[in-house]
Amino acid sequence: MTEAPPAAAVQRVRDGLVARGAVDVLPDAFLAGVTRFARPPQPELDALAAAARGLAARLASGAVGDEDLPLLTRVVFFAGHAGVLAAAGVPTPAYDVLGSYRDNLTTPVGPRLPERPAARRRWPVLGRSVGFPIGVPACVLNGGEAWVRHHAANGWNVLTYKTVRSRAHDPNPQPNWTFAARETAGLPPGAAADVTADPWDWVPPGSAAVSTVNSFGVPSPAPEEWMPDLERSLAAVDDDQLLLVSVMGEAADAAELVADFARTARLAEEAGAPVVELNLSCPNSRDRSTAGVRPPLCLDADATVAVVEGVRRALDDRTGLVAKLSWLDTGRLAALVPRIAPLVDGIAGINTVQTRVRRSDGAPTFPGRELAGLSGIAVRASALDFTRRLVGLREAAGARFDVLAMGGVTDPASFAALFAAGADAVQSASGAFASPYLARDCTAALGETLPRAVGP
Ligand SMILES: Cc1cc2nc3c(=O)[nH]c(=O)nc-3n(C[C@H](O)[C@H](O)[C@H](O)COP(=O)(O)O)c2cc1C
């Protein structure tokens, strides 16, 4: 479905809701969604209820106009009818934040373009020749075959299959992901943030000023489930698209941790992964012993090097290896990169930034977890800073690894900034969540002019 002009889109959404018999119950369904995890303050809730009731009345009488589209999108999304919006070509967040991780695994949300957007040229990424070098990094937006197909069709060419493990791992309890609507600007690199985010927060789709916070706990299906799914996902991408696979290990003991990373990487290789990415950077993996949240592994350089070495030894020489890092300060990054550079084909970063996150009433947004991962525009400056230093270290060492940059890419300009800093491919999680047409827009804006293409 192509993007429709607002008036036509509103009409299509109205028809879809009428067909589902959803108009009369829309306000109640919306309020159920908004209060699913916590209750907004009464005045805010009253205002939302009044707005939804007014909208439903206009939908019932047919008096809706294109000025209703922003409210309509929010109400219909939280009422659980995102499919109606997608079918009408209306951009929505790409993931159903009210649904569980499992519900979402097979059900990408948001419109799909009738034709994959494509540039005429190709770019070199990890030894392949790929279409416009934008992609979706490891996250729930690449949780399985349906997602990979969805994003590949919408022009995301460098996809990383969501981090998988050597055994099934349940997600944290919901909520797992919310907008951080108050974080509309970049924080200084490495700055600690105290974020206020409510589960009912909303950022209009397509907004370049989007930030999000998440606390999934790096869930994974069992290998018996993800390996066949990965095989099908690999078969679903075109020749000029690349699907990497993110893996992580888990163990209290250092040697066992290396072994578990290596075991999982081998399973990914067995399923056909051309490139394995090591998730050395997740800020919200749960520490079972303390019920807290562990710091990212890459803060421990020795442990990180041991994992990268162990996995490189375990994999076939033809399998590519990427290390994904979180934002590291100057000293830490400069100490780590020369040690892993000879072992990897790529370095990816940044991950989300570990942040204290509270609701506006002061309670933790993610009950039981004070800390969660912040991403989107709030971390854009951190990503640019990290990428510049990483590329500088690559040059200084005469190393050959590719750089997969991500963090705060929400529009063509933020894509271009990371590419200009020396990234070989650029990925977007929060931007892809908020803006399903982002790959198309970047391809259209930059496809003819982006440097370092390999032809024609
Ligand atoms: C909901 C969500 C889930 C994520 N899950 C993973 C994951 O499983 N593995 C991983 O390496 N990074 C994960 N990430 C981090 C992203 O891949 C990316 O590094 C980060 O979000 C910064 O990019 P952004 O600003 O475009 O969102 C996740 C991010 C989000 C928002």
The ligand as an ORCA input file, in Angstrom:
! r2SCAN-3c Opt
* xyz 0 1
  C      13.548     -2.393     21.374
  C      15.006     -2.564     21.137
  C      15.569     -3.827     21.247
  C      16.935     -3.999     21.035
  N      17.471     -5.264     21.093
  C      18.777     -5.439     20.798
  C      19.333     -6.735     20.737
  O      18.657     -7.751     20.963
  N      20.645     -6.846     20.427
  C      21.434     -5.767     20.162
  O      22.616     -5.923     19.874
  N      20.917     -4.516     20.208
  C      19.617     -4.342     20.505
  N      19.091     -3.074     20.479
  C      19.956     -1.904     20.176
  C      19.841     -1.464     18.709
  O      20.306     -2.470     17.842
  C      20.673     -0.171     18.487
  O      22.016     -0.471     18.742
  C      20.254      0.979     19.374
  O      18.861      0.998     19.529
  C      20.715      2.342     18.845
  O      20.119      2.641     17.631
  P      18.856      3.624     17.471
  O      19.191      4.931     18.122
  O      18.633      3.691     15.999
  O      17.687      2.977     18.177
  C      17.734     -2.883     20.717
  C      17.149     -1.623     20.598
  C      15.811     -1.446     20.786
  C      15.208     -0.078     20.635
*
